[in-house]
Amino acid sequence: MKFQMVNHASFLWEHDSIKLMTDPWLTGTAFDNGWGLLAKTRFTSEDFAEITHIWFSHEHPDHFHPQSLRTIPEEYRKRITILYQQSADQKVVEWCRAFGFQQVIELSPDKWYSLSADVSVLCRPFPVGDSWLCIKTADMTILNLNDCEVSTTQEAKDILNRVGDIDLLWTQFSYAGWAGNKEDFQLRKKRAMEKLARVRKQVEALQPLYVIPFASFAWFCHDENYYMNDAINKVDNVYRLLQESDAEPIILYPGDTWTPHEAHDPEKALALYARDYEKMASSPTLLPSVKIEPDKLFEAGLDFKEQIRKNNHSLFLSIVRPVTFYLSDYQKAFRFSLSDGLIESTCDPLDCDVELSSEALHYCFTHLWGWSTLRINGRLQAPKGRNARFKRFVMLGHVAQLNNFGIFMGWNRAFVRFAINYLGEKIRNRYITTNNI
């Protein structure tokens, strides 16, 4: 049995005849040019020749990255089986089938799948849109949590009840989304500390023998979000934290391999990552925004308006209020509503609901997942002290994101189930004390 670090949230696991790869993001950017890879990937397109399976945890582009997948030669794709959670929208599985992979298996959340005589896997969905994977052999149980924010003791116990004792845990270690405006350094520091506290509690609750921190080897690489790097957790932060636990921390740099139960020296990997962090801080190459022409922006707004109105019942859309955007590259305010689309506005910039560039807004209009992308890449600024105004922007984004998941607001089973679960979660968070981790 052997592990190879590929990059960010991607690793290669080899055992017997199985060579399973997770979440390959090998090159380029993710989240509308908002994220870049911290280190260079050593894994090449030719290295896909012996891959038997690829598992995607969810559709976020730092996990499901079409640009990287397009580098796989056709002859190799025909030998690779794709593993993915069951989903309502089917976007990922349909893309993979159209791209010519040998087989695409949608993993039922309650079923173990045998990949060989000694290898079985279980994939369980996790809110919202994510999933975790357990790989089990006769000698080892591996849990890949990636971005799943296991935050309560009960959530950890539920996993243990399903998979048994865990030998190796892979988990995220830094914040992975917008964490305040440029001046909100303390908020980002708080988010970073919360993430480390979650890792500590996950280790306490799941009690793995080994922990490999991953899924946080990216940086905010755009002019509009570079400031977000000022409080990220670096891998040496989580390494020191894990040294205080009963689990052994394993630090792997892209291209590094490790065999369980063999001695591991993390110093070289830590030094290489330290070099990469220094380069990010001292000599970054930042991506600029491209100003979108007004006609193109207005047309995209109209198309988005019609798409939302067509897919959702008007009764439920009544909760979606107009949103006023201050476009930084135009230095003007614009108003979007489900009746008018996007129009110019005389709103004072200080009274707008959100500030962003025309390129970022255009991406939201042209991709249903764009609103989630914007909250992750951090290419926005919220109005100071006006949380109620910002919530208008958030609500519009929630509707688009639901539609992106194949859930449409109306009297249908999927939306009613979502609404019940959402309200139940709100009630639990407000009135029921949980042992948060």
C-alpha positions in Angstrom: 0.0 0.0 0.0 1.4 3.4 -1.0 0.2 7.0 -1.0 1.4 9.7 -3.4 0.6 13.4 -2.8 -0.5 14.9 -6.1 -1.5 18.4 -5.1 -4.0 20.3 -2.9 -6.8 17.8 -2.3 -5.5 15.2 -4.7 -3.6 12.1 -3.8 -3.0 8.7 -5.4 -3.6 5.5 -3.4 -2.1 2.2 -4.6 -3.1 -1.2 -3.3 -3.0 -4.5 -5.2 -4.4 -3.8 -8.6 -6.2 -0.6 -7.6 -4.8 2.9 -8.3 -7.3 5.4 -7.0 -6.9 9.1 -7.4 -8.9 11.8 -5.6 -9.9 15.3 -6.8 -7.3 16.0 -9.4 -6.6 19.8 -9.8 -3.2 19.7 -11.5 -2.8 23.1 -13.2 -4.4 26.5 -13.8 -6.7 28.4 -11.5 -10.0 27.6 -9.9 -13.1 29.6 -8.7 -13.1 32.2 -11.6 -9.4 32.9 -11.4 -9.6 33.3 -7.6 -7.5 30.4 -6.5 -4.1 29.2 -7.6 -2.1 26.1 -6.6 0.6 26.9 -3.9 3.1 24.3 -5.3 3.8 23.0 -8.8 2.3 19.6 -9.7 4.7 16.9 -10.6 2.1 14.4 -11.8 1.8 14.5 -15.6 -0.8 13.5 -18.1 1.2 10.3 -18.9 1.0 9.3 -15.2 -2.7 8.7 -15.8 -1.8 5.6 -17.8 -2.1 3.3 -14.8 -4.9 5.0 -12.9 -7.9 2.7 -12.4 -10.3 5.0 -10.5 -10.9 8.7 -9.9 -13.2 9.9 -7.1 -14.5 13.4 -6.9 -15.7 14.6 -3.5 -17.9 17.4 -5.0 -18.2 19.7 -8.0 -16.1 22.7 -6.7 -13.4 23.3 -9.2 -10.5 22.7 -6.8 -11.8 19.1 -6.7 -13.6 18.6 -10.0 -11.4 20.5 -12.4 -12.3 20.0 -16.1 -9.1 21.8 -17.3 -7.0 19.1 -15.5 -9.2 16.3 -16.7 -8.9 17.4 -20.3 -5.1 16.6 -20.1 -5.9 12.9 -19.7 -5.2 11.2 -23.1 -8.3 9.5 -24.6 -6.8 6.0 -24.5 -6.2 6.4 -20.7 -9.7 7.8 -20.1 -11.2 4.6 -21.6 -9.6 2.6 -18.8 -10.6 4.8 -15.8 -13.7 4.4 -13.7 -15.2 7.5 -12.2 -16.7 7.4 -8.7 -19.1 10.1 -7.6 -21.9 10.7 -5.1 -25.5 10.5 -6.2 -26.7 14.0 -7.2 -29.9 15.5 -8.3 -28.4 17.7 -11.1 -26.2 15.0 -12.6 -23.8 17.6 -14.0 -20.6 15.8 -13.0 -21.6 12.3 -14.0 -23.0 13.5 -17.4 -19.8 15.5 -18.1 -17.6 12.4 -17.3 -19.8 10.1 -19.4 -19.6 12.6 -22.4 -15.8 12.9 -21.9 -15.4 9.2 -22.5 -14.3 7.6 -19.2 -14.7 3.9 -19.1 -17.4 3.8 -16.5 -19.2 6.3 -14.2 -20.5 4.9 -10.9 -22.9 6.9 -8.8 -22.2 5.8 -5.2 -25.3 5.2 -3.1 -24.8 6.7 0.4 -25.6 3.5 2.2 -23.7 1.0 0.1 -20.1 -0.3 0.3 -18.7 -0.9 -3.2 -16.0 -3.5 -3.9 -13.2 -2.3 -6.2 -11.3 -5.5 -5.7 -11.2 -8.6 -3.5 -9.5 -6.5 -0.7 -10.7 -3.0 -1.4 -14.1 -1.5 -0.7 -15.3 2.1 -0.5 -18.2 4.0 1.0 -19.1 7.6 0.0 -21.5 9.7 2.1 -22.9 13.1 1.2 -22.2 16.0 3.6 -23.9 19.5 3.6 -23.9 21.3 1.4 -23.0 19.4 -1.8 -19.8 17.8 -0.3 -19.1 14.2 0.4 -16.5 12.1 2.3 -14.9 8.8 1.2 -13.9 5.8 3.3 -11.5 3.3 1.8 -11.3 -0.1 3.6 -8.9 -3.0 3.2 -8.3 -6.0 5.5 -5.5 -4.0 7.2 -6.4 -0.4 7.0 -9.3 2.1 7.1 -8.7 5.5 5.4 -11.1 8.5 5.8 -10.9 11.3 3.3 -12.9 14.2 4.8 -11.6 16.8 2.3 -13.8 19.9 2.9 -16.4 18.2 5.0 -16.7 20.4 8.1 -17.3 17.7 10.7 -18.2 20.0 13.6 -20.0 18.0 16.2 -19.1 15.0 18.3 -22.3 13.3 16.9 -21.2 13.8 13.3 -17.9 12.1 14.1 -19.7 9.3 15.9 -22.0 8.8 13.0 -18.9 8.3 10.7 -17.3 5.9 13.2 -20.5 3.9 13.5 -20.5 3.4 9.7 -16.9 2.7 9.0 -15.3 1.5 12.3 -11.9 2.5 13.7 -10.0 4.9 11.4 -6.3 4.4 10.8 -5.6 7.4 8.5 -7.4 10.7 8.3 -7.0 13.3 5.4 -8.5 16.7 6.3 -8.6 20.3 5.4 -6.7 22.8 7.6 -7.4 26.4 6.6 -10.3 28.6 5.7 -11.5 28.2 2.2 -13.8 31.2 1.4 -14.5 34.8 1.8 -13.6 35.9 5.4 -14.4 39.6 5.6 -13.3 42.8 3.9 -9.7 44.0 3.4 -9.6 45.5 6.9 -11.1 42.5 8.6 -7.8 40.8 9.5 -9.0 39.7 12.9 -12.0 38.0 11.4 -9.8 36.0 9.2 -7.5 35.1 12.1 -10.5 33.9 14.0 -11.6 31.7 11.0 -8.1 30.3 10.8 -8.1 29.4 14.5 -11.5 27.9 14.3 -10.3 25.6 11.5 -7.3 24.4 13.6 -9.6 23.8 16.5 -11.9 21.7 14.3 -8.9 19.6 13.2 -7.9 19.1 16.8 -11.4 18.0 17.8 -11.7 15.7 14.7 -8.6 14.0 15.7 -9.8 13.6 19.3 -13.1 12.2 18.2 -12.0 10.0 15.3 -8.7 8.9 17.0 -6.8 8.0 13.8 -3.3 6.7 13.9 -2.1 9.1 11.2 -3.3 12.5 9.9 -2.4 14.0 6.6 -3.4 17.6 6.3 -4.4 18.6 2.8 -7.0 20.4 0.7 -5.6 23.8 1.8 -2.6 24.0 -0.5 -4.0 26.9 -2.6 -3.8 30.7 -2.4 -5.9 33.6 -3.3 -4.3 34.8 -6.5 -6.4 37.7 -7.8 -6.0 41.4 -7.5 -9.3 41.5 -5.7 -8.7 38.8 -3.1 -5.0 38.6 -2.5 -5.5 40.3 0.9 -7.2 37.1 2.0 -3.9 35.3 2.3 -2.9 37.4 5.4 -4.2 34.9 8.0 -4.3 31.5 6.2 -3.1 28.5 8.2 0.2 27.3 6.8 1.0 23.6 6.9 3.6 24.1 9.7 0.8 25.5 11.9 -1.2 22.3 11.6 1.9 20.2 11.9 2.7 21.7 15.3 -0.9 21.2 16.4 -0.9 17.6 15.4 2.4 16.9 17.2 0.5 17.6 20.4 -2.1 14.8 19.6 -1.9 11.0 19.7 -1.9 10.8 15.9 1.3 11.0 13.8 1.2 13.9 11.3 2.3 13.0 7.8 3.4 16.0 5.6 3.6 15.3 1.9 4.8 17.6 -0.9 3.6 17.1 -4.5 5.3 14.0 -5.7 6.2 12.6 -2.3 5.2 9.0 -1.5 4.5 7.3 1.9 3.9 3.8 2.9 1.8 3.3 6.2 3.7 2.2 9.2 7.1 3.2 7.7 9.1 6.0 9.3 8.3 9.5 8.0 10.5 12.6 8.1 8.4 15.8 7.3 11.2 18.3 7.3 11.9 18.4 3.6 8.2 18.8 2.7 7.8 21.5 5.4 10.9 23.4 4.0 9.5 23.2 0.4 6.1 24.5 1.5 7.8 27.3 3.5 9.6 28.4 0.3 6.3 28.4 -1.6 4.6 30.5 1.1 7.5 33.0 1.0 7.2 33.3 -2.8 3.4 33.9 -2.4 4.1 36.7 0.1 7.1 38.4 -1.5 6.7 38.0 -5.3 3.1 37.0 -6.3 1.9 37.1 -9.8 -1.7 38.4 -9.4 -4.5 38.1 -12.0 -6.4 41.2 -13.1 -10.0 41.7 -13.8 -11.4 42.2 -17.3 -14.1 44.9 -17.6 -17.3 43.5 -19.1 -19.0 45.8 -21.7 -22.4 47.1 -20.5 -24.5 45.5 -23.2 -23.0 42.1 -22.5 -23.6 42.6 -18.7 -27.2 43.7 -19.2 -27.9 40.7 -21.5 -26.4 38.3 -19.1 -28.6 39.8 -16.3 -31.7 39.4 -18.4 -30.9 35.7 -19.2 -30.2 35.0 -15.5 -33.5 36.7 -14.5 -35.5 34.6 -17.0 -33.7 31.4 -15.9 -34.6 32.0 -12.2 -38.2 32.9 -13.0 -38.7 29.9 -15.2 -37.3 27.4 -12.8 -38.9 28.6 -9.5 -42.4 29.2 -8.3 -43.3 32.9 -8.1 -44.7 32.5 -4.6 -41.3 31.5 -3.2 -39.5 34.1 -5.3 -41.3 36.8 -3.5 -38.7 36.5 -0.7 -36.0 37.5 -3.2 -35.6 41.3 -3.0 -33.7 43.5 -5.5 -30.0 43.7 -5.0 -27.9 46.8 -5.6 -24.3 46.2 -6.8 -21.5 48.7 -6.7 -19.3 47.8 -9.6 -15.8 48.8 -8.7 -14.4 49.0 -12.3 -17.4 51.2 -13.4 -17.5 53.2 -10.1 -21.3 53.1 -10.5 -24.2 51.4 -8.9 -26.5 48.9 -10.6 -29.7 47.3 -9.5 -30.8 43.7 -10.2 -34.4 42.5 -9.7 -36.4 39.6 -11.0 -38.8 42.0 -12.7 -36.3 44.3 -14.5 -33.0 42.4 -14.7 -29.9 44.6 -14.4 -30.3 48.4 -14.7 -28.2 51.4 -13.7 -29.0 52.9 -10.3 -28.6 56.2 -8.5 -27.9 54.4 -5.2 -25.1 55.9 -3.1 -22.1 53.6 -3.2 -22.2 53.4 0.6 -25.8 52.1 0.5 -25.2 49.3 -2.0 -25.6 45.7 -1.0 -22.3 44.5 -2.2 -19.2 45.7 -4.1 -17.5 43.6 -6.8 -16.2 43.9 -10.4 -18.2 43.6 -13.5 -16.3 40.4 -14.4 -17.3 38.8 -11.1 -20.9 39.8 -11.5 -21.0 38.5 -15.1 -19.7 35.2 -13.9 -22.6 35.0 -11.5 -25.1 35.7 -14.2 -23.7 33.2 -16.6 -23.1 30.3 -14.2 -25.6 29.2 -11.5 -22.7 28.1 -9.4 -21.1 31.5 -9.8 -22.7 32.9 -6.7 -21.1 30.1 -4.6 -17.9 30.7 -6.4 -18.0 34.4 -5.4 -18.4 33.6 -1.7 -15.5 31.2 -2.0 -13.0 33.2 -4.1 -13.7 36.3 -2.0 -13.8 38.7 -4.9 -16.3 41.0 -3.2 -16.6 43.5 -0.4 -19.6 43.7 2.0 -21.2 47.0 3.1 -19.8 48.1 6.4 -22.3 47.7 9.3 -25.2 46.9 6.9 -25.6 43.1 7.3 -29.3 43.3 6.4 -28.4 44.8 3.0 -25.7 42.1 2.4 -28.3 39.4 3.1 -30.2 40.5 0.0 -27.2 39.5 -2.1 -26.8 36.3 -0.1 -30.5 35.3 -0.6 -30.3 35.7 -4.4 -27.2 33.6 -4.4 -28.9 30.9 -2.3 -31.6 30.6 -5.0 -29.1 30.2 -7.8 -27.1 27.7 -5.8 -30.2 25.6 -5.1 -31.0 25.5 -8.8 -27.4 24.6 -9.5 -27.9 21.5 -7.3 -31.1 20.6 -9.2 -33.4 21.9 -6.5 -36.1 24.3 -7.6 -38.3 26.4 -5.3 -41.8 25.1 -5.6 -44.2 22.3 -4.5 -41.8 19.5 -5.4 -40.3 16.7 -3.2 -36.7 17.8 -3.5 -37.4 21.4 -2.4 -39.8 20.4 0.4 -37.2 18.0 1.7 -34.6 20.7 1.6 -36.8 23.2 3.3 -37.6 20.8 6.2 -34.0 19.9 6.7 -33.0 23.6 6.5 -35.5 24.7 9.1 -34.7 21.7 11.3 -31.0 22.7 11.2 -31.9 26.3 12.1 -33.9 25.1 15.1 -31.2 22.8 16.3 -28.6 25.5 16.0 -30.7 28.0 17.9 -32.4 26.0 20.6 -30.5 22.7 21.0 -27.0 22.7 22.6 -24.6 20.5 20.7 -21.0 19.5 21.5 -19.4 21.5 18.8 -16.0 20.5 17.6 
